[in-house]
Each structure stands twice: as C-alpha cells, then as structure tokens.
Amino acid sequence: QEQLVQSGGGLVQAGGSLRLSCSASETQRVITILGWYRQAPGKSRELVASITSGGSTNYADSVKGRFTISRDDVGNTVYLQMNRLTPEDTADYYCKAYHYRYHEVWGQGTLVTVSS
C-alpha cells in the first residue's frame, strides 16, 4: 500500500486552475505531510510550497500569490490550489512527508501540463 496518494493533475490552459491533493494512509502522528515539490524536464526537483503542523506556510517566489497550500487535519490530507497557471508551471508534482519510522516518504507524483 502507498503511504501517500496524490490526485488532481492534468492538462489545463494558461490562466486556468488545478487543485492537487496528497492523502496519507496513517494519522498525522505517523505521517506528517510537509509540502509540495515539482520537477520540470531537465531540471532538478524544487520546493514549491511547505506547511508546518501548526499551519504556517511558505512558497517559492515563482508561485507566490498564485498557489495556496492547505491542510485537512481530520483526513490528514494536504492540498495545493494552483491558480493563474502558466506554461512554466508544467512539471511533475510530488508531495513529501515525514514518517516516524522511514523519515522521508514521497507521493507517486502527478503531471501538470499547462498549454499556451
């Protein structure tokens, strides 16, 4: 069984919106979702948005004002609302979490493609 399950990727036109979700198979005491990363073709994986257990958030400069990260504590799910998407946002998006035993786990990834 996957420890983190992602959904919400797809193809969207520039200016459109998508919402990604990352759902943990265990409670937050076992798996704490830390944030979202993305990796474009030929580039390294970069941090897009992070969220603490207390709800504090931080964003990469390239997405500030357009992306919003949020957490549903009841379902141990973290979302990434992406608005006003541009072709430069095209990438594979991954959520990352801390696991009490394995320390670092990643979601399976989801492709976001923004057409111009």
Secondary structure, DSSP 8 states (H G I E B T S, - for coil): --SEEEE--EEEETT--EEEEEEESS-TTTEEEEEEEEE-TTS--EEEEEE-TT--EEE-TTTTTTEEEEEETTTTEEEEEE-S--GGG-EEEEEEEEETTTS-EE---EEEEEE-
